[in-house]
Amino acid sequence: MGFASYLIFFIFAFLQFGEMLPDLAQYRIMLWLAAITTFLSLANASDFPFRMVQPWIMLGFMGSIVMSHVANGWFGGGVMSAQDFSLSVFMFYLLLATAHNIARIRILAACMVLCGLLMCIRGAVSYHLGYWDDLVMKQTVDIVGGAGELRRMRALGFLKDPNDLAQYLLVIAPFLLAFWKPGSTVRNLILVIIPSFVIVYGLFLTRSRGAILGIGIMLLFGLRSKIGIVRAVVISGVLLVGILLLGFSGGRGFGTSDSSNFERLDAWGVGLELLKSKPLFGVGYGTFRDHNRLTAHNSYVLCFAELGMVGYFFWLALIFSTFADLQWLKRRMAQLPRPRDETLKRWLQMVETSLVGLLTTSWFLSRTYTITLYVLLGMAVVLVATYDREAPAGAPLVPSPAIITTALRVGLAQGVSIVLVYFMAQFRYL
């Protein structure tokens, strides 16, 4: 019952029924669903992956969000920021508490795909037939030959920006492969091929340049182990050229001559200045736009600017530890080529590919606190915990990370990413 309640909670969060049906807001449905799911999940508390490090790192990240305001003298801001981030927290912890096997991860992935398809259909109808004006954004942009108006499909709630919707569609695309069954033509047509076309067309209507880059990176990541890095680079490059020729970007360029790109790089510079002014705990969760007209347009910049080096450390540690566990388990699976492990290996690859796509596009989007990220991280933790739970007696379990070594690696990642942001931000002067 707890997992069924979580799925309902998930659907309400992603499809934003509160915005579609505002009269429901007075009933506080999300709050009640969270309370019910929490209560039902307590029955299986023993299955919670307490041995994994990610739930404990998440506590540190939540603490850094609160401290980002407390350290700046605003105690009420700490409470408000915790409330604002609470939806992502619930999605993460309740997933760990209710999804205890691969079958449930598969169901959740199907739910994510279904939500994405509904967003695409609803948005495409609005785009072409004029229904639900909120689902189409009209944007004045720099295009070849001058300025013009670009219509872009979007969703509701935290996916209201077309780039954010494109990122979500990109993330769920690998999950379609889970429903492919060799030799089942009709099944594959209905469950994989047609939905794939719907998602690709949805990506096209968002006109997201970040999605174009994400497609290339995800394809490169997914193909490299199967056909080699050289062939993967060639295929990814050819596909990206084809996507550009089809007009996925809406005629917009990728250089700093484009005003929106220049403004993004300028925002990165502001983020660096904010980190310099408040290096430990940042300027405060959710306050970047108090210092700049635009948001950071970079999840990494947004994190270290608002939460400082402490919050940035926990955020990167959460991501780093998850990838480290996935890599260890993939190596372990390669040593045990047993048929019963094929399903786990396939899901490890799909979730990892989705995470790579999300984190790549997050370099150009302010998605530090997005629900999607924490759902994917939760799915990865569940997969690793599933191996631990079902491992035969005497088999090695996923090793606990060495604290000092992990801290040094995360610290190095912090430094490298900040230096990279600095040099990229300088391009705005070229």
C-alpha positions in Angstrom: 0.0 0.0 0.0 2.8 2.4 0.7 4.2 2.1 -2.8 0.8 2.6 -4.4 0.4 5.7 -2.3 3.8 6.9 -3.4 2.8 6.5 -7.1 -0.3 8.6 -6.6 1.9 11.2 -4.8 4.3 11.1 -7.7 1.6 11.6 -10.3 0.0 14.5 -8.5 3.4 16.1 -8.1 4.5 15.8 -11.7 1.1 16.5 -13.5 0.3 19.4 -11.2 -3.4 18.7 -10.7 -3.4 21.6 -8.3 -2.7 24.1 -11.2 -5.0 22.3 -13.6 -7.8 22.2 -11.0 -7.2 25.1 -8.6 -10.4 24.4 -6.7 -8.6 21.4 -5.2 -5.9 23.5 -3.6 -8.0 24.1 -0.5 -7.9 20.4 0.3 -4.1 20.2 0.5 -4.0 16.9 -1.3 -0.2 16.7 -1.5 0.2 17.2 2.2 -2.3 14.4 3.0 -0.7 12.1 0.4 2.7 12.7 1.9 1.3 12.0 5.4 -0.5 8.8 4.3 2.5 7.5 2.3 4.8 8.2 5.3 2.5 6.3 7.7 2.1 3.3 5.3 5.9 3.1 4.7 6.5 2.7 8.4 5.2 -0.8 8.2 8.3 -1.8 6.1 10.8 0.4 8.0 13.1 -2.6 8.3 13.6 -2.6 4.5 14.8 1.0 4.5 18.4 1.1 3.1 20.0 2.4 6.3 23.4 1.0 5.3 23.6 3.3 2.2 25.3 6.6 2.7 23.0 8.7 0.5 20.1 9.1 3.1 22.6 10.4 5.6 24.3 12.8 3.1 20.8 14.1 2.3 20.4 15.0 5.9 23.6 17.1 5.7 22.4 18.8 2.5 19.0 19.6 4.1 21.0 21.0 7.1 23.1 23.2 4.8 19.9 24.6 3.2 18.6 25.7 6.6 22.0 27.0 7.6 22.3 29.1 4.5 19.8 31.5 6.0 20.6 31.0 9.7 24.2 31.9 9.1 23.0 35.1 7.5 20.9 36.0 10.5 17.5 35.0 9.2 16.2 32.1 11.3 12.7 32.2 9.8 14.3 31.8 6.3 15.7 28.5 7.5 12.3 27.2 8.3 10.8 28.5 5.0 13.6 27.0 2.9 13.1 23.6 4.6 9.4 23.8 3.7 10.1 24.8 0.1 12.6 21.9 -0.4 10.4 19.4 1.5 8.7 18.0 -1.7 12.0 16.8 -3.1 12.9 15.4 0.3 9.7 13.5 0.5 10.1 12.1 -3.0 13.6 10.9 -2.1 13.0 9.3 1.3 9.6 7.9 0.6 11.0 6.2 -2.5 13.7 4.5 -0.5 11.0 3.5 2.1 8.5 2.0 -0.4 10.4 0.7 -3.5 12.3 -2.3 -2.4 12.9 -4.2 -5.6 13.5 -3.9 -9.3 9.8 -4.6 -10.1 8.8 -1.5 -8.3 11.5 0.6 -10.0 10.1 -0.7 -13.3 6.6 0.5 -12.3 7.9 3.9 -11.2 9.7 4.3 -14.5 6.5 3.4 -16.4 4.8 6.1 -14.3 7.4 8.6 -15.2 7.1 7.8 -18.9 3.3 8.0 -18.8 3.5 11.4 -17.1 5.9 12.6 -19.8 3.6 11.3 -22.6 0.6 13.0 -21.1 2.6 16.3 -20.9 3.7 15.9 -24.6 0.1 15.2 -25.8 -1.4 18.0 -23.7 1.3 20.4 -24.8 1.1 19.5 -28.5 -2.6 19.9 -28.5 -2.2 23.3 -26.9 0.6 24.2 -29.3 -1.3 23.4 -32.5 -4.9 23.9 -31.6 -4.7 26.8 -29.1 -6.0 25.1 -25.9 -4.5 25.8 -22.5 -2.4 29.0 -23.3 -0.3 28.4 -20.2 1.3 25.4 -21.9 2.8 27.5 -24.8 5.4 30.2 -24.1 6.0 33.0 -26.6 9.6 34.2 -26.4 11.4 36.9 -28.2 14.8 35.5 -29.3 17.8 36.2 -31.4 17.6 34.2 -34.6 19.5 34.2 -37.8 18.7 37.5 -39.5 17.5 39.4 -36.4 15.0 39.0 -33.6 11.8 36.9 -33.8 9.1 35.3 -31.7 9.6 31.6 -30.8 6.7 29.5 -29.5 7.8 26.8 -27.1 5.9 24.0 -25.4 6.1 23.7 -21.6 4.3 22.0 -18.7 3.0 23.1 -15.4 4.6 23.6 -11.9 8.3 23.0 -11.6 8.4 22.0 -15.4 6.9 25.3 -16.5 10.1 26.4 -18.3 10.4 24.7 -21.7 14.0 23.8 -20.9 13.0 22.0 -17.7 10.3 20.0 -19.6 12.9 19.1 -22.2 15.2 17.9 -19.5 12.5 15.7 -18.0 11.6 14.2 -21.4 15.3 13.5 -22.0 15.6 11.7 -18.6 12.7 9.4 -19.2 13.7 8.4 -22.7 16.1 5.6 -21.7 13.3 3.9 -19.6 11.4 3.1 -22.8 14.1 0.5 -23.6 12.9 -1.5 -20.5 9.7 -2.3 -22.3 11.3 -3.6 -25.5 10.7 -7.4 -26.0 12.5 -9.1 -28.9 10.2 -10.7 -31.4 7.1 -8.8 -30.1 6.4 -6.4 -33.0 3.0 -5.1 -31.9 4.0 -4.8 -28.2 7.2 -2.9 -29.2 5.2 -0.6 -31.5 2.7 0.3 -28.8 5.0 0.5 -25.8 8.3 1.7 -27.3 8.3 3.0 -30.9 5.2 5.2 -30.8 6.0 6.7 -27.3 9.5 7.4 -28.5 8.2 9.4 -31.4 5.9 11.3 -29.1 8.8 12.2 -26.7 11.1 13.2 -29.6 8.3 15.5 -31.0 7.8 16.9 -27.5 11.5 17.7 -27.3 11.2 19.4 -30.7 8.4 21.6 -29.5 10.3 22.7 -26.5 13.1 24.1 -28.8 15.6 23.5 -26.0 19.3 23.9 -27.0 20.3 22.2 -23.8 18.3 19.1 -24.8 20.3 18.9 -28.0 23.5 18.7 -26.0 21.9 16.2 -23.6 20.9 13.9 -26.5 24.4 13.8 -27.7 26.0 13.1 -24.3 23.5 10.4 -23.4 23.9 8.7 -26.8 27.7 8.8 -26.4 27.5 7.5 -22.9 25.1 4.7 -23.8 26.9 3.5 -26.9 30.5 3.8 -25.8 30.6 0.4 -24.1 28.8 -1.3 -26.9 30.5 0.0 -30.1 33.6 1.8 -28.8 34.3 5.4 -28.0 35.3 6.4 -31.6 32.2 5.0 -33.3 30.0 6.4 -30.5 31.5 9.9 -31.0 30.9 9.7 -34.8 27.3 8.6 -34.5 26.5 11.1 -31.8 28.1 13.9 -33.9 26.1 12.9 -37.0 22.9 12.8 -35.0 23.5 16.2 -33.5 24.1 17.7 -36.9 20.9 16.2 -38.1 19.0 17.5 -35.1 20.3 21.0 -35.8 19.4 20.8 -39.5 15.8 19.8 -38.5 15.5 23.1 -36.5 15.4 21.8 -33.0 16.9 25.0 -31.7 14.4 27.2 -33.4 17.1 29.0 -35.3 19.0 30.2 -32.3 22.8 30.0 -32.1 25.0 28.6 -29.4 27.7 31.3 -29.2 27.9 34.4 -26.9 26.6 36.6 -29.7 23.2 35.3 -28.7 21.9 37.6 -25.9 20.4 34.8 -23.8 23.7 32.9 -23.8 25.6 36.1 -22.8 23.2 36.7 -19.9 23.7 33.2 -18.7 27.4 33.6 -18.6 27.0 36.9 -16.9 24.8 35.1 -14.2 27.6 32.6 -13.7 30.0 35.6 -13.0 27.5 36.9 -10.4 27.4 33.4 -8.8 31.2 33.4 -8.4 31.0 36.9 -6.8 28.3 35.6 -4.4 30.5 32.6 -3.5 33.4 35.0 -2.9 31.3 37.2 -0.6 29.8 34.3 1.4 32.1 31.3 0.9 31.0 29.0 3.7 27.1 28.9 3.7 26.3 31.1 0.7 23.9 34.0 0.4 20.8 31.8 1.2 18.6 29.2 -0.4 16.3 30.7 -3.1 17.9 34.2 -3.0 20.0 34.2 -6.2 17.5 36.4 -8.0 17.7 39.0 -5.2 21.3 39.6 -6.5 20.7 39.2 -10.2 17.8 39.7 -12.6 18.0 36.1 -13.9 18.5 32.9 -12.1 22.0 31.2 -12.4 21.1 29.0 -15.4 23.5 26.5 -13.9 22.6 24.0 -11.1 26.2 23.9 -9.9 26.6 27.7 -9.8 23.2 28.0 -8.1 24.2 25.5 -5.4 27.6 27.1 -4.5 26.2 30.6 -4.7 23.2 30.0 -2.5 24.5 27.3 -0.1 28.3 28.0 -0.2 31.0 25.4 -0.1 29.3 23.5 2.7 26.0 22.9 0.8 27.9 22.4 -2.5 30.0 19.7 -0.8 26.9 17.7 0.4 25.2 18.1 -3.0 28.2 16.9 -4.9 28.8 14.1 -2.3 25.2 12.9 -2.9 25.8 12.7 -6.6 29.4 11.4 -6.4 28.5 8.6 -3.9 25.6 7.4 -6.1 27.8 7.2 -9.2 30.5 5.4 -7.2 28.0 2.8 -6.0 26.6 2.3 -9.5 30.1 1.9 -11.0 31.1 -0.7 -8.3 27.9 -2.7 -8.8 28.3 -2.6 -12.6 31.8 -4.0 -12.2 30.5 -6.7 -9.9 27.8 -7.6 -12.3 30.4 -8.0 -15.1 32.1 -10.6 -13.0 28.9 -12.5 -12.5 27.4 -13.0 -15.9 24.4 -14.9 -14.6 21.0 -14.7 -16.4 19.2 -13.6 -13.2 21.4 -10.5 -13.0 20.6 -9.3 -16.5 17.6 -7.3 -15.4 19.6 -5.5 -12.7 22.4 -4.7 -15.1 20.0 -3.3 -17.6 18.3 -1.0 -15.0 21.7 0.1 -13.7 22.6 1.2 -17.2 19.3 3.0 -17.8 19.2 4.9 -14.5 22.9 5.9 -14.9 22.3 7.1 -18.4 19.3 9.2 -17.2 21.4 10.7 -14.4 24.2 11.6 -16.9 21.6 13.3 -19.1 20.1 15.2 -16.2 23.4 16.4 -14.8 24.7 17.4 -18.2 21.8 19.6 -19.0 21.8 20.9 -15.4 25.0 22.7 -16.4 22.8 25.1 -18.3 19.7 24.9 -16.1 18.9 25.9 -12.5 17.8 22.5 -11.3 19.7 22.0 -8.1 16.6 21.3 -6.0 14.4 19.7 -8.6 12.3 16.7 -7.8 13.5 14.8 -10.8 17.1 14.7 -9.6 16.2 13.2 -6.2 13.8 10.6 -7.8 16.6 9.4 -10.0 19.1 9.3 -7.1 16.5 7.4 -5.1 16.0 4.9 -7.9 19.8 4.3 -8.1 20.0 3.8 -4.3 17.1 1.3 -4.4 18.9 -0.7 -7.2 22.1 -0.9 -5.2 20.3 -1.7 -2.0 18.4 -4.5 -3.9 21.7 -6.1 -4.8 22.8 -5.9 -1.1 19.6 -7.4 0.1 19.5 -10.3 -2.4 23.2 -11.1 -2.5 24.1 -14.7 -1.7 25.7 -15.5 1.6 29.4 -14.6 1.6 29.1 -12.4 -1.5 30.7 -9.0 -1.2 28.4 -6.1 -0.4 28.6 -2.6 -1.8 31.5 -1.1 0.2 31.0 1.8 2.5 33.0 4.8 1.2 36.2 5.8 2.9 35.3 9.1 4.5 38.6 10.9 4.0 39.1 9.7 0.4 35.6 10.6 -0.6 35.9 14.0 1.0 39.1 14.7 -0.9 37.6 13.6 -4.2 34.4 15.7 -3.6 36.6 18.6 -2.6 38.6 18.2 -5.8 35.4 18.1 -7.8 34.3 21.3 -6.1 37.5 23.1 -7.1 37.5 21.8 -10.7 33.9 22.7 -11.3 34.4 26.2 -9.9 37.5 26.8 -12.0 35.6 25.6 -15.1 32.7 28.0 -14.4 35.2 30.8 -14.0 36.9 30.2 -17.4 33.6 29.7 -19.2 32.2 32.8 -17.7 35.1 34.8 -19.2 33.8 33.9 -22.6 31.3 36.6 -22.3 34.0 39.2 -22.8 35.3 37.6 -26.0 
